Amino acid sequence: MLVTRIGGPTVVVDLAGWRILVDPTFDPPGRTYGFGLGTSSTKTLPPAVPAQELGPIDLVLLSHDHHADNLDDLGRELLGAAGRIVSTRSAVGRLGLPGVTGLRPGQSTVLDAVGRAPLEVTATPCRHGPPFSRRIVGDVIGFAVRRPGAARYDLWVSGDTVWYRGLRQVARRIDVDVAVVNAGGVRFGITGPVTYSLTGADAVRLIEELRPRVAVPAHYDGWSHFADGLGGLRRAVERASPDTRSRIRWLSDGVPTEL
């Protein structure tokens, strides 16, 4: 598997003949985006690979379409050229594009393409905020990807989520080769100490429960709404057990890395 970290939640994964793009964000830094109810965030870092240099994409895994730090304007422009898109059920109507499959947590789809092995994509649960916040923050999913019939998942993408029972159950249930774990500890001044994504400590706890062969941290920098950010994640990793630290790979932005 070849993984390239683009920035934010955006990674490119080359797996079994498929070129997979996760949560495309390619806008330049400097712009402030609204997230509803008076919340907002400013993009602070550019993508490591510009959109025009990305090349053909066979599949987009879009955890949610309604927050600009997971799908911005230039990222949205790429969707029409992608072979397939898998996202939430609610995203299907909003995107209005052919080739979009909407999944609820626990649902799966098998993707076929000429000259490639089929891929099974299963939606995994996320809660993008405190209890009972789904009606405000909207639907979000993660993705477990494997070749049909395989006992182990080749790839798992956590999506934007806090640490809660549903995520813990997934971590204890599935066997994963490479996990992309979103962290950053998102907070907004207007909503006080409430977090909307995993902190560094939460991400380490998830990796401890999941025990993937490799864990790739993502979505911990590049935006002003990360209260925990890279510093919090690094501190949590430093305090983790040697076994957990050995599983974590910090990818250099824009560099395809064999995992």
Backbone as CSV, one residue per row, in Angstrom:
resi,resn,N_x,N_y,N_z,CA_x,CA_y,CA_z,C_x,C_y,C_z
1,MET,0.838,-1.187,0.000,0.000,0.000,0.000,0.884,1.252,0.000
2,LEU,0.529,2.199,-0.848,1.259,3.457,-0.934,0.355,4.575,-0.431
3,VAL,0.814,5.326,0.559,-0.007,6.381,1.167,0.724,7.714,1.056
4,THR,0.004,8.729,0.595,0.547,10.082,0.469,-0.319,11.038,1.267
5,ARG,0.287,11.697,2.238,-0.442,12.685,3.035,-0.422,14.026,2.299
6,ILE,-1.603,14.566,2.015,-1.740,15.829,1.298,-1.848,17.003,2.261
7,GLY,-2.488,16.768,3.406,-2.709,17.813,4.400,-4.119,17.748,4.927
8,GLY,-4.308,18.195,6.192,-5.630,18.053,6.793,-6.025,16.587,6.813
9,PRO,-7.276,16.275,6.415,-7.711,14.884,6.392,-7.393,14.192,5.073
10,THR,-6.783,14.918,4.144,-6.654,14.458,2.770,-5.436,13.566,2.586
11,VAL,-5.682,12.340,2.168,-4.615,11.409,1.832,-4.969,10.703,0.532
12,VAL,-3.942,10.255,-0.170,-4.121,9.410,-1.353,-3.573,8.035,-1.009
13,VAL,-4.379,7.014,-1.305,-3.988,5.640,-1.010,-4.019,4.838,-2.310
14,ASP,-2.905,4.223,-2.657,-2.848,3.301,-3.790,-2.923,1.891,-3.239
15,LEU,-4.028,1.207,-3.565,-4.308,-0.090,-2.971,-4.935,-1.010,-4.012
16,ALA,-4.317,-2.136,-4.265,-4.870,-3.188,-5.127,-5.313,-2.663,-6.485
17,GLY,-4.518,-1.739,-7.052,-4.829,-1.190,-8.359,-5.766,-0.007,-8.333
18,TRP,-6.278,0.361,-7.157,-7.175,1.506,-7.002,-6.393,2.709,-6.482
19,ARG,-6.723,3.882,-7.021,-6.171,5.136,-6.480,-7.297,5.831,-5.730
20,ILE,-7.146,5.881,-4.420,-8.216,6.326,-3.524,-7.848,7.674,-2.928
21,LEU,-8.770,8.614,-2.986,-8.597,9.940,-2.401,-9.554,10.082,-1.230
22,VAL,-9.029,10.440,-0.071,-9.832,10.608,1.136,-10.032,12.089,1.427
23,ASP,-11.279,12.504,1.566,-11.654,13.862,1.985,-10.834,14.945,1.278
24,PRO,-11.155,15.239,0.012,-10.323,16.165,-0.780,-10.420,17.625,-0.337
25,THR,-9.285,18.182,0.076,-9.180,19.606,0.427,-7.933,20.172,-0.245
26,PHE,-8.126,21.107,-1.180,-7.013,21.623,-1.973,-7.014,23.153,-2.091
27,ASP,-7.905,23.843,-1.376,-7.901,25.306,-1.422,-6.602,25.849,-0.826
28,PRO,-6.171,27.039,-1.266,-5.000,27.665,-0.646,-5.346,28.166,0.753
29,PRO,-4.331,28.413,1.585,-4.591,28.903,2.942,-5.037,30.352,2.949
30,GLY,-5.550,30.778,4.103,-5.905,32.175,4.309,-7.380,32.464,4.394
31,ARG,-8.192,31.583,3.894,-9.638,31.807,3.869,-10.285,31.277,5.141
32,THR,-11.327,31.976,5.606,-12.110,31.541,6.758,-13.434,30.977,6.283
33,TYR,-13.784,29.805,6.790,-14.997,29.097,6.384,-15.940,28.995,7.578
34,GLY,-17.216,29.194,7.336,-18.218,29.033,8.378,-18.631,27.580,8.525
35,PHE,-18.879,27.176,9.779,-19.319,25.816,10.061,-20.704,25.785,10.697
36,GLY,-21.393,26.907,10.731,-22.732,26.962,11.287,-22.757,27.378,12.740
37,LEU,-23.873,27.980,13.139,-24.110,28.392,14.525,-23.001,29.298,15.062
38,GLY,-22.452,30.145,14.190,-21.434,31.099,14.612,-20.036,30.554,14.694
39,THR,-19.811,29.307,14.333,-18.472,28.720,14.363,-17.789,28.902,13.014
40,SER,-16.472,28.989,13.038,-15.713,29.139,11.800,-14.277,28.706,12.038
41,SER,-13.536,28.540,10.941,-12.126,28.169,11.029,-11.399,28.707,9.809
42,THR,-10.131,29.058,10.001,-9.292,29.570,8.918,-8.288,28.512,8.513
43,LYS,-8.171,28.302,7.216,-7.177,27.359,6.720,-5.805,28.018,6.783
44,THR,-4.823,27.319,7.356,-3.519,27.930,7.614,-2.373,27.323,6.811
45,LEU,-2.572,26.168,6.184,-1.509,25.513,5.424,-2.011,25.122,4.041
46,PRO,-1.146,25.162,3.025,-1.547,24.743,1.685,-1.493,23.222,1.552
47,PRO,-2.124,22.663,0.519,-1.968,21.226,0.279,-0.544,20.916,-0.161
48,ALA,-0.036,19.774,0.238,1.330,19.390,-0.136,1.431,19.065,-1.614
49,VAL,0.321,18.655,-2.215,0.258,18.370,-3.647,-0.922,19.163,-4.214
50,PRO,-0.703,20.065,-5.180,-1.820,20.811,-5.764,-2.798,19.889,-6.475
51,ALA,-4.026,20.318,-6.560,-5.064,19.490,-7.174,-4.724,19.120,-8.608
52,GLN,-4.144,20.064,-9.343,-3.857,19.813,-10.757,-2.734,18.804,-10.972
53,GLU,-1.984,18.492,-9.912,-0.902,17.511,-10.019,-1.281,16.144,-9.448
54,LEU,-2.517,16.003,-9.086,-2.941,14.790,-8.385,-3.018,13.576,-9.302
55,GLY,-3.426,13.759,-10.546,-3.602,12.637,-11.460,-4.960,11.985,-11.298
56,PRO,-5.237,10.947,-12.078,-6.551,10.292,-12.055,-6.857,9.658,-10.696
57,ILE,-8.118,9.733,-10.305,-8.595,9.155,-9.052,-9.721,8.175,-9.369
58,ASP,-9.622,6.963,-8.833,-10.629,5.943,-9.076,-11.774,5.994,-8.076
59,LEU,-11.467,6.406,-6.846,-12.455,6.353,-5.776,-12.198,7.474,-4.781
60,VAL,-13.266,8.180,-4.404,-13.195,9.174,-3.330,-13.975,8.644,-2.133
61,LEU,-13.328,8.605,-0.987,-13.995,8.312,0.277,-14.217,9.636,0.987
62,LEU,-15.456,10.052,1.062,-15.811,11.383,1.580,-16.589,11.208,2.885
63,SER,-15.917,11.460,3.995,-16.542,11.214,5.298,-17.762,12.092,5.534
64,HIS,-17.727,13.303,5.030,-18.900,14.183,5.026,-18.612,15.350,4.092
65,ASP,-19.674,15.862,3.513,-19.542,16.865,2.450,-19.835,18.278,2.902
66,HIS,-20.260,18.471,4.147,-20.817,19.759,4.563,-19.865,20.598,5.427
67,HIS,-18.631,20.155,5.620,-17.629,20.958,6.322,-16.438,21.177,5.394
68,ALA,-16.018,22.425,5.262,-14.980,22.766,4.278,-13.616,22.197,4.613
69,ASP,-13.384,21.814,5.863,-12.081,21.199,6.169,-12.033,19.734,5.765
70,ASN,-13.125,19.207,5.225,-13.145,17.860,4.665,-13.498,17.849,3.178
71,LEU,-14.127,18.902,2.705,-14.409,19.056,1.280,-14.508,20.553,0.999
72,ASP,-13.450,21.111,0.401,-13.459,22.544,0.087,-13.775,22.743,-1.395
73,ASP,-13.657,23.958,-1.873,-14.095,24.262,-3.238,-13.295,23.512,-4.294
74,LEU,-11.957,23.541,-4.204,-11.144,22.835,-5.182,-11.295,21.321,-5.044
75,GLY,-11.492,20.859,-3.827,-11.757,19.439,-3.633,-13.065,19.023,-4.285
76,ARG,-14.068,19.882,-4.177,-15.371,19.588,-4.776,-15.269,19.497,-6.294
77,GLU,-14.403,20.331,-6.876,-14.238,20.301,-8.328,-13.671,18.969,-8.819
78,LEU,-12.951,18.264,-7.971,-12.367,16.979,-8.360,-13.380,15.847,-8.409
79,LEU,-14.492,16.016,-7.723,-15.425,14.905,-7.565,-15.992,14.425,-8.891
80,GLY,-16.257,15.358,-9.795,-16.860,14.982,-11.064,-15.991,14.077,-11.912
81,ALA,-14.684,14.156,-11.707,-13.749,13.344,-12.499,-13.417,12.018,-11.831
82,ALA,-13.860,11.822,-10.602,-13.568,10.576,-9.891,-14.436,9.447,-10.427
83,GLY,-13.878,8.240,-10.440,-14.650,7.109,-10.922,-15.856,6.808,-10.049
84,ARG,-15.646,6.758,-8.735,-16.719,6.472,-7.785,-16.528,7.344,-6.553
85,ILE,-17.625,7.602,-5.855,-17.604,8.356,-4.605,-18.442,7.589,-3.596
86,VAL,-17.907,7.392,-2.405,-18.668,6.791,-1.310,-18.701,7.797,-0.176
87,SER,-19.918,8.081,0.319,-20.079,9.076,1.373,-21.298,8.712,2.218
88,THR,-21.810,9.670,2.958,-22.990,9.452,3.780,-24.240,9.419,2.914
89,ARG,-25.317,8.875,3.459,-26.578,8.866,2.722,-27.067,10.284,2.464
90,SER,-26.880,11.168,3.445,-27.371,12.534,3.295,-26.583,13.326,2.265
91,ALA,-25.333,12.898,1.990,-24.511,13.621,1.019,-24.960,13.392,-0.420
92,VAL,-25.633,12.278,-0.683,-25.967,11.913,-2.058,-26.762,13.009,-2.743
93,GLY,-27.829,13.480,-2.098,-28.658,14.522,-2.693,-27.958,15.860,-2.781
94,ARG,-27.155,16.180,-1.784,-26.467,17.474,-1.796,-25.417,17.532,-2.891
95,LEU,-24.706,16.432,-3.118,-23.653,16.432,-4.128,-24.241,16.468,-5.534
96,GLY,-25.334,15.742,-5.752,-25.988,15.764,-7.048,-25.121,15.277,-8.189
97,LEU,-24.299,14.274,-7.938,-23.374,13.749,-8.941,-23.670,12.283,-9.216
98,PRO,-23.410,11.806,-10.445,-23.527,10.373,-10.699,-22.394,9.619,-10.006
99,GLY,-22.611,8.359,-9.768,-21.554,7.531,-9.204,-21.324,7.717,-7.725
100,VAL,-22.307,8.305,-7.004,-22.170,8.486,-5.559,-22.956,7.385,-4.845
101,THR,-22.305,6.679,-3.952,-22.961,5.680,-3.120,-23.033,6.214,-1.699
102,GLY,-24.216,6.251,-1.131,-24.396,6.716,0.242,-24.572,5.547,1.188
103,LEU,-23.845,5.577,2.289,-23.902,4.495,3.266,-24.224,5.031,4.650
104,ARG,-24.953,4.231,5.402,-25.096,4.457,6.837,-24.095,3.570,7.557
105,PRO,-23.722,3.909,8.807,-22.777,3.061,9.536,-23.233,1.613,9.558
106,GLY,-22.318,0.711,9.243,-22.613,-0.716,9.196,-22.947,-1.224,7.809
107,GLN,-23.320,-0.334,6.888,-23.623,-0.738,5.527,-22.352,-0.859,4.695
108,SER,-22.394,-1.734,3.696,-21.237,-1.977,2.838,-21.636,-1.894,1.376
109,THR,-20.645,-1.645,0.529,-20.812,-1.722,-0.910,-19.558,-2.360,-1.493
110,VAL,-19.734,-3.107,-2.577,-18.596,-3.711,-3.275,-18.411,-2.977,-4.591
111,LEU,-17.206,-2.475,-4.821,-16.891,-1.697,-6.010,-16.100,-2.552,-6.983
112,ASP,-16.532,-2.548,-8.242,-15.855,-3.305,-9.288,-15.354,-2.354,-10.357
113,ALA,-14.226,-2.697,-10.963,-13.685,-1.939,-12.089,-12.839,-2.878,-12.928
114,VAL,-12.845,-2.652,-14.214,-12.093,-3.501,-15.133,-10.599,-3.429,-14.806
115,GLY,-9.988,-4.583,-14.691,-8.555,-4.643,-14.461,-8.132,-4.458,-13.022
116,ARG,-9.105,-4.360,-12.101,-8.761,-4.185,-10.685,-9.499,-5.208,-9.836
117,ALA,-8.906,-5.553,-8.718,-9.602,-6.404,-7.763,-10.783,-5.636,-7.170
118,PRO,-11.908,-6.304,-6.899,-13.021,-5.610,-6.238,-12.598,-5.113,-4.856
119,LEU,-13.260,-4.057,-4.406,-13.054,-3.533,-3.056,-14.389,-3.493,-2.328
120,GLU,-14.367,-3.925,-1.089,-15.529,-3.807,-0.218,-15.301,-2.626,0.718
121,VAL,-16.237,-1.679,0.708,-16.150,-0.507,1.574,-17.303,-0.552,2.563
122,THR,-16.985,-0.522,3.835,-17.988,-0.539,4.898,-17.917,0.770,5.678
123,ALA,-19.076,1.401,5.878,-19.125,2.635,6.664,-19.035,2.308,8.143
124,THR,-18.177,3.030,8.860,-18.049,2.856,10.301,-18.554,4.112,11.007
125,PRO,-19.018,3.982,12.242,-19.690,5.105,12.907,-18.733,6.195,13.364
126,CYS,-19.237,7.426,13.338,-18.548,8.597,13.880,-19.561,9.424,14.658
127,ARG,-19.070,10.141,15.650,-19.883,11.166,16.313,-19.039,12.423,16.373
128,HIS,-19.388,13.375,15.547,-18.559,14.560,15.319,-18.879,15.664,16.329
129,GLY,-18.940,15.307,17.604,-19.239,16.281,18.639,-19.776,15.606,19.881
130,PRO,-20.319,16.393,20.814,-20.815,15.839,22.069,-22.092,15.032,21.847
131,PRO,-22.587,14.340,22.891,-23.836,13.588,22.746,-24.972,14.469,22.238
132,PHE,-25.809,13.893,21.397,-27.005,14.549,20.851,-26.687,15.716,19.920
133,SER,-25.451,15.763,19.387,-25.081,16.874,18.504,-25.278,16.553,17.030
134,ARG,-25.677,15.330,16.703,-25.742,14.926,15.299,-26.665,15.827,14.485
135,ARG,-27.786,16.243,15.069,-28.727,17.084,14.322,-28.124,18.436,13.989
136,ILE,-27.091,18.846,14.738,-26.443,20.130,14.494,-25.228,19.968,13.588
137,VAL,-24.369,19.000,13.889,-23.121,18.851,13.121,-23.285,17.991,11.877
138,GLY,-24.366,17.216,11.785,-24.624,16.421,10.596,-24.003,15.034,10.646
139,ASP,-24.286,14.263,9.595,-23.825,12.884,9.515,-22.362,12.815,9.086
140,VAL,-21.620,11.912,9.706,-20.221,11.655,9.371,-19.993,10.150,9.466
141,ILE,-19.171,9.615,8.565,-18.807,8.204,8.651,-17.305,8.032,8.464
142,GLY,-16.801,6.884,8.913,-15.463,6.429,8.575,-15.582,5.308,7.556
143,PHE,-14.452,4.711,7.190,-14.453,3.705,6.129,-13.498,2.559,6.465
144,ALA,-14.010,1.330,6.348,-13.181,0.133,6.434,-13.157,-0.492,5.046
145,VAL,-11.961,-0.705,4.501,-11.800,-1.132,3.112,-10.996,-2.426,3.063
146,ARG,-11.506,-3.389,2.304,-10.767,-4.644,2.125,-11.182,-5.294,0.807
147,ARG,-10.377,-6.225,0.381,-10.751,-7.058,-0.749,-11.764,-8.083,-0.259
148,PRO,-12.888,-8.274,-0.970,-13.966,-9.147,-0.475,-13.450,-10.527,-0.073
149,GLY,-13.916,-10.965,1.082,-13.521,-12.276,1.590,-12.310,-12.256,2.494
150,ALA,-11.561,-11.168,2.487,-10.379,-11.076,3.350,-10.801,-10.946,4.805
151,ALA,-10.058,-11.595,5.677,-10.386,-11.527,7.104,-9.995,-10.181,7.703
152,ARG,-8.956,-9.584,7.149,-8.432,-8.335,7.703,-8.733,-7.179,6.750
153,TYR,-9.023,-6.014,7.309,-9.224,-4.822,6.492,-7.861,-4.241,6.096
154,ASP,-7.712,-3.952,4.813,-6.474,-3.328,4.353,-6.326,-1.920,4.909
155,LEU,-7.444,-1.189,4.980,-7.408,0.234,5.331,-8.621,0.578,6.180
156,TRP,-8.386,1.394,7.189,-9.500,1.985,7.934,-9.220,3.466,8.091
157,VAL,-10.217,4.282,7.773,-10.152,5.731,7.933,-11.148,6.102,9.022
158,SER,-10.663,6.727,10.082,-11.533,6.976,11.235,-12.654,7.953,10.935
159,GLY,-12.401,8.929,10.034,-13.335,10.040,9.880,-13.215,11.001,11.055
160,ASP,-13.989,12.068,11.022,-13.978,13.054,12.104,-14.922,12.588,13.206
161,THR,-14.378,12.320,14.373,-15.179,11.763,15.459,-14.519,12.040,16.793
162,VAL,-15.327,12.055,17.820,-14.807,12.064,19.181,-14.681,10.617,19.649
163,TRP,-14.070,10.434,20.815,-13.964,9.110,21.418,-15.280,8.804,22.133
164,TYR,-15.966,7.771,21.699,-17.241,7.399,22.312,-17.459,5.903,22.114
165,ARG,-18.530,5.384,22.695,-18.743,3.941,22.719,-18.757,3.304,21.323
166,GLY,-19.421,3.951,20.368,-19.498,3.385,19.020,-18.139,3.212,18.381
167,LEU,-17.250,4.175,18.581,-15.902,4.079,18.028,-15.101,3.011,18.759
168,ARG,-15.260,2.941,20.065,-14.555,1.930,20.845,-14.977,0.530,20.400
169,GLN,-16.246,0.338,20.121,-16.725,-0.970,19.678,-16.102,-1.360,18.341
170,VAL,-15.998,-0.391,17.426,-15.343,-0.668,16.147,-13.898,-1.071,16.370
171,ALA,-13.184,-0.320,17.202,-11.764,-0.584,17.440,-11.532,-1.967,18.025
172,ARG,-12.452,-2.442,18.825,-12.294,-3.755,19.450,-12.729,-4.893,18.537
173,ARG,-13.504,-4.554,17.485,-14.103,-5.593,16.664,-13.329,-5.906,15.391
174,ILE,-12.720,-4.890,14.775,-12.137,-5.115,13.451,-10.621,-5.279,13.522
175,ASP,-10.113,-6.019,12.547,-8.671,-6.246,12.404,-8.205,-5.416,11.214
176,VAL,-7.235,-4.522,11.431,-6.869,-3.510,10.437,-5.375,-3.545,10.165
177,ASP,-5.020,-3.425,8.894,-3.621,-3.314,8.509,-3.128,-1.879,8.699
178,VAL,-3.677,-0.918,7.933,-3.270,0.487,8.018,-4.476,1.338,8.425
179,ALA,-4.315,2.122,9.469,-5.378,3.001,9.959,-4.966,4.456,9.801
180,VAL,-5.842,5.257,9.208,-5.660,6.706,9.140,-6.537,7.310,10.235
181,VAL,-5.908,7.935,11.219,-6.607,8.380,12.422,-6.619,9.904,12.474
182,ASN,-7.812,10.490,12.359,-7.958,11.946,12.448,-7.947,12.395,13.899
183,ALA,-7.201,13.439,14.184,-7.079,13.926,15.560,-7.286,15.446,15.570
184,GLY,-6.511,16.166,16.356,-6.541,17.625,16.354,-7.308,18.285,17.471
185,GLY,-8.314,17.575,18.036,-9.084,18.152,19.136,-9.773,19.451,18.765
186,VAL,-10.666,19.412,17.781,-11.353,20.626,17.306,-12.189,21.244,18.426
187,ARG,-12.025,22.571,18.588,-12.873,23.346,19.512,-13.145,24.698,18.894
188,PHE,-14.254,25.303,19.319,-14.614,26.659,18.899,-14.868,27.499,20.137
189,GLY,-14.411,28.751,20.103,-14.587,29.626,21.255,-16.031,29.769,21.680
190,ILE,-16.948,29.806,20.704,-18.359,30.050,21.005,-19.010,28.875,21.725
191,THR,-18.428,27.665,21.587,-19.003,26.499,22.255,-18.146,26.018,23.427
192,GLY,-17.175,26.820,23.833,-16.417,26.534,25.046,-15.540,25.306,24.947
193,PRO,-15.484,24.481,26.020,-14.537,23.368,26.076,-14.979,22.132,25.293
194,VAL,-16.126,22.182,24.648,-16.634,21.025,23.915,-15.708,20.711,22.738
195,THR,-15.365,19.441,22.556,-14.517,19.037,21.435,-15.353,18.334,20.365
196,TYR,-14.846,18.434,19.121,-15.567,17.885,17.974,-14.740,16.847,17.206
197,SER,-13.560,16.551,17.679,-12.751,15.475,17.083,-11.804,14.935,18.146
198,LEU,-11.140,13.843,17.825,-10.232,13.211,18.777,-9.111,14.151,19.188
199,THR,-8.822,14.226,20.465,-7.596,14.854,20.929,-6.438,13.884,20.700
200,GLY,-5.218,14.343,20.946,-4.080,13.455,20.838,-4.204,12.259,21.774
201,ALA,-4.630,12.514,23.009,-4.794,11.420,23.973,-5.856,10.442,23.502
202,ASP,-6.945,10.959,22.920,-7.997,10.082,22.400,-7.482,9.240,21.237
203,ALA,-6.697,9.859,20.346,-6.160,9.134,19.196,-5.260,7.994,19.649
204,VAL,-4.436,8.249,20.655,-3.565,7.195,21.186,-4.407,6.081,21.794
205,ARG,-5.459,6.451,22.525,-6.339,5.443,23.118,-6.976,4.577,22.031
206,LEU,-7.395,5.220,20.936,-7.982,4.483,19.829,-6.966,3.499,19.230
207,ILE,-5.749,3.955,19.010,-4.719,3.087,18.436,-4.415,1.924,19.378
208,GLU,-4.424,2.193,20.694,-4.210,1.125,21.671,-5.291,0.060,21.572
209,GLU,-6.545,0.489,21.376,-7.653,-0.462,21.262,-7.631,-1.180,19.918
210,LEU,-7.358,-0.455,18.847,-7.420,-0.989,17.488,-6.251,-1.917,17.170
211,ARG,-5.053,-1.526,17.594,-3.828,-2.279,17.354,-3.620,-2.589,15.868
212,PRO,-3.652,-1.557,15.009,-3.351,-1.798,13.592,-1.864,-2.069,13.417
213,ARG,-1.505,-2.630,12.273,-0.073,-2.789,11.991,0.594,-1.424,11.898
214,VAL,-0.079,-0.473,11.221,0.432,0.889,11.076,-0.708,1.862,11.324
215,ALA,-0.441,2.915,12.082,-1.396,4.003,12.291,-0.793,5.297,11.749
216,VAL,-1.529,5.968,10.887,-1.076,7.219,10.275,-1.906,8.372,10.839
217,PRO,-1.312,9.284,11.622,-2.064,10.431,12.117,-2.415,11.392,10.977
218,ALA,-3.617,11.971,11.044,-4.065,12.919,10.027,-4.982,13.957,10.670
219,HIS,-5.213,15.023,9.929,-6.178,16.074,10.295,-5.937,16.646,11.681
220,TYR,-4.665,16.958,11.954,-4.298,17.545,13.241,-3.681,18.938,13.076
221,ASP,-3.517,19.396,11.806,-2.927,20.715,11.579,-3.534,21.327,10.323
222,GLY,-3.144,22.585,10.051,-3.597,23.253,8.842,-4.863,24.069,8.986
223,TRP,-5.464,24.060,10.185,-6.692,24.809,10.429,-6.645,25.431,11.815
224,SER,-7.294,26.578,11.958,-7.228,27.317,13.226,-8.102,26.704,14.310
225,HIS,-8.991,25.778,13.978,-9.903,25.245,14.998,-9.335,24.051,15.749
226,PHE,-8.055,23.706,15.517,-7.441,22.614,16.265,-6.887,23.147,17.588
227,ALA,-7.566,22.826,18.675,-7.121,23.282,19.991,-5.995,22.411,20.532
228,ASP,-5.999,21.135,20.197,-4.962,20.216,20.663,-3.820,20.153,19.652
229,GLY,-4.152,19.954,18.408,-3.209,20.074,17.306,-2.039,19.115,17.345
230,LEU,-1.000,19.485,16.586,0.184,18.649,16.480,0.878,18.507,17.829
231,GLY,0.967,19.589,18.601,1.645,19.527,19.891,0.989,18.542,20.830
232,GLY,-0.334,18.595,20.931,-1.048,17.671,21.807,-0.902,16.234,21.357
233,LEU,-0.911,16.026,20.049,-0.761,14.676,19.525,0.634,14.131,19.813
234,ARG,1.661,14.939,19.594,3.026,14.476,19.854,3.236,14.180,21.341
235,ARG,2.702,15.017,22.208,2.842,14.759,23.643,2.165,13.448,24.034
236,ALA,0.998,13.196,23.466,0.283,11.961,23.778,1.047,10.748,23.265
237,VAL,1.637,10.854,22.091,2.407,9.742,21.527,3.641,9.477,22.377
238,GLU,4.282,10.543,22.850,5.469,10.372,23.699,5.145,9.624,24.990
239,ARG,3.922,9.794,25.494,3.514,9.133,26.743,2.971,7.728,26.506
240,ALA,2.753,7.356,25.255,2.164,6.055,24.935,3.154,4.928,25.198
241,SER,2.653,3.716,25.238,3.509,2.546,25.446,4.418,2.348,24.243
242,PRO,5.539,1.673,24.432,6.429,1.402,23.297,5.724,0.656,22.161
243,ASP,4.825,-0.266,22.497,4.098,-1.000,21.463,3.244,-0.057,20.617
244,THR,2.531,0.856,21.262,1.686,1.794,20.529,2.537,2.740,19.694
245,ARG,3.619,3.264,20.258,4.496,4.172,19.500,5.064,3.481,18.267
246,SER,5.341,2.176,18.376,5.944,1.458,17.249,4.984,1.337,16.065
247,ARG,3.707,1.482,16.310,2.706,1.358,15.251,2.477,2.668,14.496
248,ILE,2.895,3.785,15.047,2.574,5.097,14.496,3.638,5.525,13.498
249,ARG,3.199,5.951,12.300,4.091,6.461,11.272,3.717,7.898,10.956
250,TRP,4.653,8.814,11.157,4.466,10.209,10.789,4.897,10.363,9.330
251,LEU,3.965,10.649,8.455,4.300,10.763,7.040,4.742,12.186,6.688
252,SER,5.751,12.275,5.836,6.158,13.573,5.304,5.154,14.013,4.249
253,ASP,4.679,15.240,4.355,3.650,15.720,3.441,4.106,15.642,1.991
254,GLY,3.245,15.083,1.159,3.498,15.033,-0.278,4.401,13.919,-0.727
255,VAL,4.883,13.091,0.190,5.823,12.019,-0.150,5.107,10.684,-0.137
256,PRO,4.951,10.021,-1.289,4.339,8.674,-1.292,5.172,7.714,-0.443
257,THR,4.513,7.023,0.468,5.222,6.177,1.433,4.633,4.774,1.401
258,GLU,5.510,3.801,1.242,5.078,2.398,1.255,4.858,1.958,2.694
259,LEU,3.673,1.429,2.972,3.339,0.989,4.331,2.992,-0.509,4.323
